[in-house]
């Protein structure tokens, strides 16, 4: 579908791992940052790299959502929030935080080392994900719903109640943020 992103499997693998390394570095930057604005920037970078990973995995709809919500809207909300809250006192480097970062990296490495060999190759037509429901949706969506855009058809029809529930959750979260931050008049 989006083959333009994948010049070769080797190229896509290099892009994927480079983005993953950048994501890991931004998480480390998030952990070691002392100022709240730097933490917001690091969190936005994490969302940006996750957005790129989604894009490399041929999920442009999820990438756009992550980009708009994770990178843009969340950053603005955090910046407004930290502008209204006092900055805490500066603390010395806490070596426990560095230990936790190293422990997280080691855990992720062990998990990746053990899971990567059993994952199917990306785009493998014989993998479980490509022989079950995906095949059904690809073959029947246009016939049943008369919409050529598979993702839109799946979200709006097959998973309509689920999408409505997710939209309701986002609405409630937005209202909660408004009530917490926007309901008080500054005096």
C-alpha positions in Angstrom: 0.0 0.0 0.0 2.6 2.5 1.0 5.6 0.9 -0.7 7.2 4.3 -1.3 8.4 4.3 2.3 10.3 1.0 1.8 13.0 1.1 -0.8 14.4 -2.2 0.4 13.9 -4.3 3.5 17.4 -3.4 4.6 16.8 0.3 4.2 13.5 0.1 6.2 15.3 -1.9 8.9 18.0 0.8 9.2 15.4 3.5 9.3 13.4 1.6 11.9 16.4 1.0 14.2 17.7 4.5 13.8 14.3 5.9 14.9 14.3 3.4 17.8 17.7 4.6 18.9 16.6 8.2 18.7 13.5 7.3 20.7 15.7 5.6 23.4 18.0 8.7 23.5 15.0 11.0 23.9 13.7 8.8 26.8 17.1 9.1 28.5 17.0 12.9 27.9 13.6 12.9 29.5 15.0 11.1 32.6 18.0 13.3 33.1 16.3 16.6 32.4 15.9 18.8 35.4 13.8 21.6 34.1 10.1 21.1 33.2 10.3 22.7 29.8 13.1 20.4 28.8 11.0 17.4 30.0 8.1 18.6 27.8 10.5 18.9 24.8 11.9 15.4 25.5 8.3 14.0 25.8 7.4 15.7 22.5 10.5 14.1 20.9 9.4 10.7 22.2 6.0 11.2 20.6 7.7 12.3 17.3 9.8 9.2 17.1 6.9 7.0 17.9 5.0 8.8 15.2 7.9 8.0 12.7 7.9 4.3 13.8 4.1 4.1 13.1 4.8 5.7 9.7 7.5 3.2 8.9 5.1 0.4 9.9 2.6 1.5 7.3 0.2 3.0 9.8 -0.2 6.6 8.6 -3.5 7.1 10.3 -2.0 6.2 13.7 1.0 8.2 12.9 -1.1 11.3 12.2 -3.0 10.8 15.4 0.2 10.4 17.4 1.7 13.5 15.7 -1.3 15.7 16.3 -2.2 14.6 19.8 1.2 13.4 21.2 3.5 15.9 19.7 1.3 19.0 19.3 -1.7 19.1 21.7 0.0 17.4 24.7 3.0 19.7 24.4 0.8 22.8 24.4 -1.2 21.5 27.4 2.0 20.7 29.3 3.5 24.1 28.5 0.4 25.9 29.7 0.4 23.8 32.8 4.0 24.4 33.7 3.6 28.1 33.2 0.9 28.1 35.9 2.9 25.9 38.4 6.0 26.9 40.3 9.3 25.3 39.4 10.5 23.0 42.2 13.8 23.4 43.8 16.8 22.1 41.8 18.1 18.8 43.1 21.4 17.1 42.7 21.7 14.1 40.3 19.8 11.2 41.7 21.7 8.0 40.9 18.6 5.9 41.5 17.1 7.5 38.3 20.2 6.6 36.3 19.9 3.0 37.7 16.3 2.8 36.7 17.1 4.0 33.2 19.8 1.4 32.8 17.4 -1.2 34.3 14.8 -0.2 31.7 17.2 -0.4 28.9 18.5 -3.8 30.0 14.9 -5.1 30.4 14.0 -3.8 26.9 17.1 -5.4 25.4 16.4 -8.8 27.0 12.8 -8.6 25.8 13.8 -7.6 22.3 16.5 -10.3 22.2 14.0 -13.0 23.1 11.1 -11.8 21.0 12.7 -10.7 17.8 13.7 -14.2 16.5 10.0 -15.4 16.7 8.5 -12.3 15.0 7.4 -12.9 11.3 9.2 -10.9 8.7 7.6 -7.5 8.0 5.1 -7.9 5.1 5.1 -11.7 5.3 1.9 -12.8 3.6 1.8 -16.1 5.4 2.0 -14.6 8.9 -1.0 -15.0 11.2 -1.9 -11.3 11.0 -2.1 -11.5 7.2 -4.1 -14.7 6.9 -7.0 -14.0 9.3 -9.1 -10.9 9.7 -6.9 -8.6 7.6 -7.5 -10.9 4.6 -11.2 -10.8 5.2 -11.3 -7.0 5.4 -9.2 -6.6 2.3 -11.4 -8.9 0.3 -14.8 -7.8 1.6 -14.7 -4.2 2.7 -15.4 -2.6 -0.7 -18.2 -5.2 -1.5 -19.9 -4.9 1.9 -19.5 -1.2 2.7 -18.8 0.3 -0.7 -15.9 2.4 0.6 -12.5 1.9 -1.0 -10.5 3.3 2.0 -10.1 0.2 4.2 -9.0 2.0 7.3 -11.9 4.4 7.2 -14.3 1.6 6.6 -13.0 -0.5 9.4 -13.0 2.4 11.9 -16.5 3.8 10.9 -18.3 0.5 10.3 -16.8 -2.7 11.6 -15.4 -1.0 14.7 -18.0 1.8 14.9 -18.9 1.4 18.6 -15.3 1.1 19.5 -14.4 4.3 17.7 -17.4 6.0 19.3 -16.1 4.9 22.7 -12.6 6.2 22.0 -14.0 9.5 20.8 -16.0 9.8 24.0 -12.9 9.1 26.1 -11.0 11.9 24.2 -13.9 14.3 24.8 -14.0 13.5 28.5 -10.2 14.0 28.8 -10.5 17.3 27.0 -13.3 18.4 29.3 -11.3 17.4 32.4 -8.3 19.4 31.2 -10.6 22.4 30.6 -12.1 22.1 34.0 -8.8 21.7 35.7 -6.9 24.5 33.9 -9.4 26.8 32.3 -12.3 27.2 34.7 -10.5 29.5 37.2 -10.3 33.1 36.4 -6.9 34.7 37.2 -7.2 37.3 39.9 
